[in-house]
Amino acid sequence: MKSYGLYVHGEWMNTTGRMQVVDKYTLQPIAEIAVAEQSHVNRAVESADAAMREPFPPYERYQVLSRVSQLLMDRKREFADVL
C-alpha cells in the first residue's frame, strides 16, 4: 500500500496521524495519507501568504502552468486509476 506525507513549503513534514484511503467500489484500503495537525496548517497558510506577496510575472506563471499541464498529461493513467 502506498503511503503519502505532507509537502509544505518545499519540504516533507512528519505527522503523528495517518488515515487510510479506501477504494470507493471495493472499500479496500489503497493508500495511507498523513493527517495535518494545526502546526502544519499554520505553516501552509503562512507559506501561501508569503508566496502571494512575491512577484510572479505572467510569462513565468505560463511556464509553470505549462509544465504542470505536461506532468498531468504524462501521468493521466495514474490519475484515472485513482479517480
PyMOL commands that set and color helices and strands:
alter all, ss='L'
color gray80, all
select helices_A, chain A and resi 38-53+58-74+76-82
alter helices_A, ss='H'
color red, helices_A
select strands_A, chain A and resi 2-4+6-8+11-13+17-22+29-35
alter strands_A, ss='S'
color yellow, strands_A
deselect
rebuild
show_as cartoon
